[in-house]
Amino acid sequence: MPRYLSMIRVDEQNAPAEGPSPELMERMGELIEEMTKAGVMLDTAGLTPTSDGTRVTWAGGKISCTDGPFTESKEVIGGYALLQAKDKAEAVEWTKRFLRVHEEHWTITCEVREVVEP
């Protein structure tokens, strides 16, 4: 069965300062449990802010490292979910369910892409 990476994009500058509410965390936990029992969820996690990150770039035959925050980036990857689904449509449906557990004041975009198998 194919695997899909759902990259959770957030706008760090407009995300709620207090982070996810306890109610959101509860709903998210219930959905993750359901997805795990269904054999769809392989792995998921949130990521630290870009201020804690480092970009490593290869350009012109040289490596460069830039420490965050990355102010030129409006949307950043705030987390991910690695899903195993029968097809992309199923992976997108689970991703929609994930987005729906959030309150209306959140603005989140998930990009779903199939993992290339060796």
PAKE-799382 format. One record per residue (C-alpha): residue number from 1; x, y, z; residue in three letters. Coordinates in Angstrom, 1 decimal, padded with zeros to 4 digits. Layout:
<node><resi>NUM</resi><x>X</x><y>Y</y><z>Z</z><resn>ALA</resn></node>
...
//
This chain:
<node><resi>1</resi><x>000.0</x><y>000.0</y><z>000.0</z><resn>MET</resn></node>
<node><resi>2</resi><x>001.4</x><y>003.4</y><z>-000.9</z><resn>PRO</resn></node>
<node><resi>3</resi><x>002.6</x><y>005.9</y><z>001.8</z><resn>ARG</resn></node>
<node><resi>4</resi><x>001.8</x><y>009.6</y><z>001.8</z><resn>TYR</resn></node>
<node><resi>5</resi><x>003.4</x><y>012.5</y><z>003.6</z><resn>LEU</resn></node>
<node><resi>6</resi><x>001.0</x><y>015.1</y><z>004.8</z><resn>SER</resn></node>
<node><resi>7</resi><x>003.0</x><y>018.3</y><z>005.5</z><resn>MET</resn></node>
<node><resi>8</resi><x>001.3</x><y>020.6</y><z>007.9</z><resn>ILE</resn></node>
<node><resi>9</resi><x>001.9</x><y>024.2</y><z>006.9</z><resn>ARG</resn></node>
<node><resi>10</resi><x>001.3</x><y>027.0</y><z>009.4</z><resn>VAL</resn></node>
<node><resi>11</resi><x>002.0</x><y>030.8</y><z>009.4</z><resn>ASP</resn></node>
<node><resi>12</resi><x>004.1</x><y>031.1</y><z>012.5</z><resn>GLU</resn></node>
<node><resi>13</resi><x>003.5</x><y>034.8</y><z>012.7</z><resn>GLN</resn></node>
<node><resi>14</resi><x>-000.3</x><y>034.4</y><z>012.8</z><resn>ASN</resn></node>
<node><resi>15</resi><x>-000.7</x><y>031.1</y><z>014.7</z><resn>ALA</resn></node>
<node><resi>16</resi><x>-002.4</x><y>031.4</y><z>018.1</z><resn>PRO</resn></node>
<node><resi>17</resi><x>000.2</x><y>032.4</y><z>020.6</z><resn>ALA</resn></node>
<node><resi>18</resi><x>-001.2</x><y>030.0</y><z>023.2</z><resn>GLU</resn></node>
<node><resi>19</resi><x>-000.9</x><y>027.1</y><z>020.8</z><resn>GLY</resn></node>
<node><resi>20</resi><x>-003.4</x><y>024.4</y><z>020.6</z><resn>PRO</resn></node>
<node><resi>21</resi><x>-006.3</x><y>024.4</y><z>023.1</z><resn>SER</resn></node>
<node><resi>22</resi><x>-006.7</x><y>021.4</y><z>025.4</z><resn>PRO</resn></node>
<node><resi>23</resi><x>-009.9</x><y>020.6</y><z>023.6</z><resn>GLU</resn></node>
<node><resi>24</resi><x>-008.1</x><y>020.6</y><z>020.2</z><resn>LEU</resn></node>
<node><resi>25</resi><x>-005.4</x><y>018.3</y><z>021.6</z><resn>MET</resn></node>
<node><resi>26</resi><x>-008.1</x><y>015.9</y><z>022.9</z><resn>GLU</resn></node>
<node><resi>27</resi><x>-009.8</x><y>015.8</y><z>019.5</z><resn>ARG</resn></node>
<node><resi>28</resi><x>-006.5</x><y>015.4</y><z>017.7</z><resn>MET</resn></node>
<node><resi>29</resi><x>-005.5</x><y>012.5</y><z>020.1</z><resn>GLY</resn></node>
<node><resi>30</resi><x>-008.8</x><y>010.8</y><z>019.4</z><resn>GLU</resn></node>
<node><resi>31</resi><x>-008.4</x><y>011.1</y><z>015.6</z><resn>LEU</resn></node>
<node><resi>32</resi><x>-004.7</x><y>009.9</y><z>015.8</z><resn>ILE</resn></node>
<node><resi>33</resi><x>-005.8</x><y>006.9</y><z>017.8</z><resn>GLU</resn></node>
<node><resi>34</resi><x>-008.6</x><y>006.1</y><z>015.3</z><resn>GLU</resn></node>
<node><resi>35</resi><x>-006.1</x><y>006.4</y><z>012.4</z><resn>MET</resn></node>
<node><resi>36</resi><x>-003.5</x><y>004.2</y><z>014.2</z><resn>THR</resn></node>
<node><resi>37</resi><x>-006.1</x><y>001.5</y><z>014.8</z><resn>LYS</resn></node>
<node><resi>38</resi><x>-007.2</x><y>001.7</y><z>011.2</z><resn>ALA</resn></node>
<node><resi>39</resi><x>-003.5</x><y>001.1</y><z>010.1</z><resn>GLY</resn></node>
<node><resi>40</resi><x>-003.4</x><y>004.5</y><z>008.3</z><resn>VAL</resn></node>
<node><resi>41</resi><x>-001.1</x><y>006.5</y><z>010.7</z><resn>MET</resn></node>
<node><resi>42</resi><x>002.5</x><y>005.4</y><z>010.6</z><resn>LEU</resn></node>
<node><resi>43</resi><x>004.0</x><y>008.4</y><z>012.3</z><resn>ASP</resn></node>
<node><resi>44</resi><x>003.2</x><y>012.0</y><z>013.2</z><resn>THR</resn></node>
<node><resi>45</resi><x>004.7</x><y>014.9</y><z>015.1</z><resn>ALA</resn></node>
<node><resi>46</resi><x>004.8</x><y>018.6</y><z>015.4</z><resn>GLY</resn></node>
<node><resi>47</resi><x>008.0</x><y>020.5</y><z>014.8</z><resn>LEU</resn></node>
<node><resi>48</resi><x>009.8</x><y>023.2</y><z>016.8</z><resn>THR</resn></node>
<node><resi>49</resi><x>009.6</x><y>026.8</y><z>015.6</z><resn>PRO</resn></node>
<node><resi>50</resi><x>011.9</x><y>027.9</y><z>012.8</z><resn>THR</resn></node>
<node><resi>51</resi><x>013.8</x><y>030.0</y><z>015.3</z><resn>SER</resn></node>
<node><resi>52</resi><x>015.2</x><y>026.7</y><z>016.5</z><resn>ASP</resn></node>
<node><resi>53</resi><x>016.0</x><y>025.4</y><z>013.0</z><resn>GLY</resn></node>
<node><resi>54</resi><x>019.0</x><y>025.5</y><z>010.6</z><resn>THR</resn></node>
<node><resi>55</resi><x>018.8</x><y>025.5</y><z>006.8</z><resn>ARG</resn></node>
<node><resi>56</resi><x>021.6</x><y>023.6</y><z>005.1</z><resn>VAL</resn></node>
<node><resi>57</resi><x>022.0</x><y>024.6</y><z>001.5</z><resn>THR</resn></node>
<node><resi>58</resi><x>024.1</x><y>023.1</y><z>-001.3</z><resn>TRP</resn></node>
<node><resi>59</resi><x>024.7</x><y>025.7</y><z>-004.1</z><resn>ALA</resn></node>
<node><resi>60</resi><x>027.5</x><y>026.3</y><z>-006.5</z><resn>GLY</resn></node>
<node><resi>61</resi><x>029.4</x><y>023.3</y><z>-005.1</z><resn>GLY</resn></node>
<node><resi>62</resi><x>029.4</x><y>024.7</y><z>-001.5</z><resn>LYS</resn></node>
<node><resi>63</resi><x>027.5</x><y>024.1</y><z>001.7</z><resn>ILE</resn></node>
<node><resi>64</resi><x>026.1</x><y>027.0</y><z>003.7</z><resn>SER</resn></node>
<node><resi>65</resi><x>024.1</x><y>026.9</y><z>007.0</z><resn>CYS</resn></node>
<node><resi>66</resi><x>021.6</x><y>029.6</y><z>008.1</z><resn>THR</resn></node>
<node><resi>67</resi><x>020.1</x><y>029.6</y><z>011.5</z><resn>ASP</resn></node>
<node><resi>68</resi><x>016.4</x><y>030.5</y><z>012.0</z><resn>GLY</resn></node>
<node><resi>69</resi><x>014.1</x><y>032.2</y><z>012.3</z><resn>PRO</resn></node>
<node><resi>70</resi><x>013.5</x><y>032.4</y><z>008.6</z><resn>PHE</resn></node>
<node><resi>71</resi><x>011.6</x><y>035.7</y><z>008.3</z><resn>THR</resn></node>
<node><resi>72</resi><x>011.3</x><y>035.5</y><z>004.5</z><resn>GLU</resn></node>
<node><resi>73</resi><x>009.0</x><y>032.4</y><z>004.9</z><resn>SER</resn></node>
<node><resi>74</resi><x>005.4</x><y>033.1</y><z>005.5</z><resn>LYS</resn></node>
<node><resi>75</resi><x>004.3</x><y>029.4</y><z>005.7</z><resn>GLU</resn></node>
<node><resi>76</resi><x>006.5</x><y>026.8</y><z>007.3</z><resn>VAL</resn></node>
<node><resi>77</resi><x>006.2</x><y>023.1</y><z>008.0</z><resn>ILE</resn></node>
<node><resi>78</resi><x>004.8</x><y>022.9</y><z>011.5</z><resn>GLY</resn></node>
<node><resi>79</resi><x>004.4</x><y>019.2</y><z>011.6</z><resn>GLY</resn></node>
<node><resi>80</resi><x>003.8</x><y>016.1</y><z>009.5</z><resn>TYR</resn></node>
<node><resi>81</resi><x>001.8</x><y>012.8</y><z>009.3</z><resn>ALA</resn></node>
<node><resi>82</resi><x>003.1</x><y>009.8</y><z>007.5</z><resn>LEU</resn></node>
<node><resi>83</resi><x>000.0</x><y>007.9</y><z>006.3</z><resn>LEU</resn></node>
<node><resi>84</resi><x>-000.4</x><y>004.5</y><z>004.6</z><resn>GLN</resn></node>
<node><resi>85</resi><x>-003.6</x><y>004.5</y><z>002.4</z><resn>ALA</resn></node>
<node><resi>86</resi><x>-005.0</x><y>002.6</y><z>-000.5</z><resn>LYS</resn></node>
<node><resi>87</resi><x>-004.7</x><y>005.7</y><z>-002.7</z><resn>ASP</resn></node>
<node><resi>88</resi><x>-004.2</x><y>009.5</y><z>-002.6</z><resn>LYS</resn></node>
<node><resi>89</resi><x>-008.0</x><y>010.1</y><z>-002.3</z><resn>ALA</resn></node>
<node><resi>90</resi><x>-008.0</x><y>008.2</y><z>001.0</z><resn>GLU</resn></node>
<node><resi>91</resi><x>-004.9</x><y>010.1</y><z>002.3</z><resn>ALA</resn></node>
<node><resi>92</resi><x>-006.6</x><y>013.4</y><z>001.4</z><resn>VAL</resn></node>
<node><resi>93</resi><x>-009.8</x><y>012.4</y><z>003.3</z><resn>GLU</resn></node>
<node><resi>94</resi><x>-007.9</x><y>011.6</y><z>006.5</z><resn>TRP</resn></node>
<node><resi>95</resi><x>-006.0</x><y>014.9</y><z>006.1</z><resn>THR</resn></node>
<node><resi>96</resi><x>-009.3</x><y>016.7</y><z>005.8</z><resn>LYS</resn></node>
<node><resi>97</resi><x>-010.5</x><y>015.1</y><z>009.0</z><resn>ARG</resn></node>
<node><resi>98</resi><x>-007.3</x><y>016.3</y><z>010.7</z><resn>PHE</resn></node>
<node><resi>99</resi><x>-007.9</x><y>019.8</y><z>009.6</z><resn>LEU</resn></node>
<node><resi>100</resi><x>-011.5</x><y>019.8</y><z>010.7</z><resn>ARG</resn></node>
<node><resi>101</resi><x>-010.6</x><y>019.1</y><z>014.4</z><resn>VAL</resn></node>
<node><resi>102</resi><x>-009.1</x><y>022.6</y><z>014.6</z><resn>HIS</resn></node>
<node><resi>103</resi><x>-011.1</x><y>025.6</y><z>015.7</z><resn>GLU</resn></node>
<node><resi>104</resi><x>-012.1</x><y>028.2</y><z>013.1</z><resn>GLU</resn></node>
<node><resi>105</resi><x>-009.4</x><y>030.7</y><z>014.2</z><resn>HIS</resn></node>
<node><resi>106</resi><x>-006.7</x><y>028.4</y><z>012.9</z><resn>TRP</resn></node>
<node><resi>107</resi><x>-005.3</x><y>028.7</y><z>009.3</z><resn>THR</resn></node>
<node><resi>108</resi><x>-003.6</x><y>025.6</y><z>008.3</z><resn>ILE</resn></node>
<node><resi>109</resi><x>-002.7</x><y>024.0</y><z>004.9</z><resn>THR</resn></node>
<node><resi>110</resi><x>-001.7</x><y>020.4</y><z>004.5</z><resn>CYS</resn></node>
<node><resi>111</resi><x>000.2</x><y>019.3</y><z>001.4</z><resn>GLU</resn></node>
<node><resi>112</resi><x>-000.3</x><y>015.6</y><z>000.7</z><resn>VAL</resn></node>
<node><resi>113</resi><x>002.3</x><y>013.9</y><z>-001.5</z><resn>ARG</resn></node>
<node><resi>114</resi><x>003.0</x><y>010.2</y><z>-002.2</z><resn>GLU</resn></node>
<node><resi>115</resi><x>006.3</x><y>008.8</y><z>-000.9</z><resn>VAL</resn></node>
<node><resi>116</resi><x>008.4</x><y>007.4</y><z>-003.7</z><resn>VAL</resn></node>
<node><resi>117</resi><x>009.2</x><y>003.8</y><z>-003.0</z><resn>GLU</resn></node>
<node><resi>118</resi><x>012.6</x><y>002.5</y><z>-003.9</z><resn>PRO</resn></node>
//
